[in-house]
Amino acid sequence: MKKDVIISLAWGGGIIAVALCASLARSQGLIDQEVTVRLVLGATGLMVAAFGDRIPKTFSPSALARQTQRFTAWAMVISGLIYAAAFAFAPSLEAALVVGCGAVVAGLALSFAYCLGARARAG
């Protein structure tokens, strides 16, 4: 449990550091507002992917729970990477927001549907 808290705090601190550095670079005229937003939101997508990667590393009492964790982990990693890539490569922030948030919502919906299906198969 302690390791999970430290990892979470490190990610939070990292995103704050990226935001502060981007804000400093913006105030110095090195980057504009859009790049600042893209950097911070891209880092958030990488955080979603990293937390998705940690899902199967937690204890699960049954094989079905482990299978569900693996599916959910893949869904979160892929959706987090799509989110980060959208903010890195989309032509506009609006497009990045639609694609990125759509990917995360789709990953959550797929995970939820898979969990409901696994519960129906088990019961």
N, C-alpha and C positions, 0 to 999 in steps of 0.2 A: 504494500500500500504506500509506503513512504517513497519508493522509487517512482510510482505513478504521479504522486504529487510534485515531486521534484521535476519530472519531465514536463508536466503541465505548466508549472511555473516558469520553466526555461523557455517553453514555446511562447508563453505570454510575454515574458521579458524580451524575447527576440523580436516579436512583432512590434512591441513598443519601441525597441531600439531602431528597427527599420523605419517606423513612422517618424521618430525624432530625426534620424539622419536624412530622410527624404524631405522633411520639413526644413531642415537646415540648408540642404542643397537648393530647395525652392527659394528660400529667402536670399540666398547668395546669387540667384539667377541662373543656376546651373541646369535646373529642370523646371518644367511647368507644373501646373496643378494636376493635369491629367496623368502625367507620369507618376506623380506622388500617389495618387489614388490607385493607379495600376500596381505600383510596387507593394503597397500595404495590402490590397485585396488579393494580389497574387500570393503573397506570403500566407494569407489566411487559407487559401486553397491548398497550399503545401502542408499547412497544419492539419487540415481535414484529412489529407492523404496519410500523414504520419499517424494520426490517431486511428485511422482505419487499419493501418498496419499493425497497431498494437492490439486490436480486438482479439485475434486468435491466440494471443500469448497469455490470456487470462484463463483461469481454471474453469472448466466445465464438467459437471458430473456425468453427463451422458454423451453417447456418440452423436445423437441427434442434435444436441445443443452445440457440440463442436462443429458439426456440419453447418448448422445455421450461422455460427460465428464466422466460419470461413467464407460463406457466401456474403454475409454482411460486410466483412472486411474487404473483399474484392470490390463490392459495390461502392464502399466509401473511398477506397484508394483511387479507383477509376474516376469517380465523380469529383474528388478533390483535385486530381491532376487535370481533368477537363476544365474545372473552375479556374485553376492557376493558368492554364494555357489560354483560356479565353481572355483573361486580363492581360496576358503577354502579347497576344497576336490579333485579337479582334480589331476591326477598323475603327470602332467607336466604343465609348464606355457603355452606351445603351445596349449595343449588341453583346458586349462582354457580360453585362449584367443578366441579360435574358438567357444567354447560353450557359453561363456559369451557374446561376441560380437554378435554371432548369435541370442541369446535370445533377446538382445536389438533391433537389426535390425528387428527381427520378430515382436516384440511388436510395434515398430514404423510402420511397414508395415500393421499390423492388424488394428492399430488405423487409419491410412490413408485410408485403404479400407473401414472401418466402416463409416468414415466420408463421403466418396464419396457415399456409399450406402444410408446413411441417407439423404444426399442432393438430391439424385435421388428420394427417397420416398417422400420427402417434396415438390419437384418441379413438 
